[in-house]
Amino acid sequence: MKTELQKNSLWQLRRTLEDLSSTDRQRHYKEQVPFVDVPRELLVQWDTHIRYLREMTWFRKLFNREQASAMERFDILLQQTASQLGYPLPDVPEIFEHAAWRELGSEAKWLLELLPEE
């Protein structure tokens, strides 16, 4: 049985991956909060999740070995993508022109399908 903290954290992780995997969600995010650099915000959100996976036993317990390994692989791809795109990252909608960002979105969708439901 999951604690409330685990349920909320898994919900947040799934929302982050849904946002990363959808240009429509990213556009909507930008429309709702125009002053936010959406790609950068999503990377910061992801960083919290991967840090929890590495450092927090209560979070790690939510995932089997395959899921945890997939999250680690996704993190490597995310870091490579961020390096490739440079600093500062292009914002929405310019970032959609970059194949690396679109590939990251596809991988986020795949990871989302692999992870447990809320």
Secondary structure, DSSP 8 states (H G I E B T S, - for coil): ---HHHHHHHHHHHHHHHHHH-HHHHHHHHHHSTTS-HHHHHHHHHHHHHHHHHH-HHHHTTS-HHHHHHHHHHHHHHHHHHHHH-SS---TTGGGG-HHHHHHHHHHHHHHHHS---
